[in-house]
Amino acid sequence: MNRASLIPSPPIHFLAALATILLDWLWGIPDLSVILIPLIMVLAGSTGFLTVTLIQRFVAGDPWGAAVAKGLAMGIVAGVPFMVTGTAVGSLLLGWAGLSAGSRMLGSASARRGSDEMITLNPDSVRRTPRD
């Protein structure tokens, strides 16, 4: 069993999760005016929707319907006026995306190297330049 299949693939791409985290951090700013909160909700939500939809469609290769649905869900997550990444559900979902991406990167790196490949250096084959 290869390493990439140990962790199931997440419903969202790693870059989409990262964009949601960055937008969600807007709610960590302590001095948000009450007047600015609705504006930030709309801006963060719509930016999250567009970003996640485009990442899911063009990077992850989802069909438009699935990409729009995931974009809408993550746009709502980014637009609610509190930090979702600090909750158990947000941390679980975003951590799942990160673990899956990390295991894919590790798996592809080990697949490129090959398990039987070994580098040996022969000191006799190294050319030395004469020193003055």
ABEGO torsion letter per residue (X at the ends): XBAAAABBBBABBAAAAAAAAAAAAAAABAABBAAAAAAAAAAAAAAAAAAAAAAAAAAAGBBAAAAAAAAAAAAAAAABABBAAABAAAAAAAAAAAAAAAAAAAAAAAAAAEAABBBBBBAAABBBBBBX
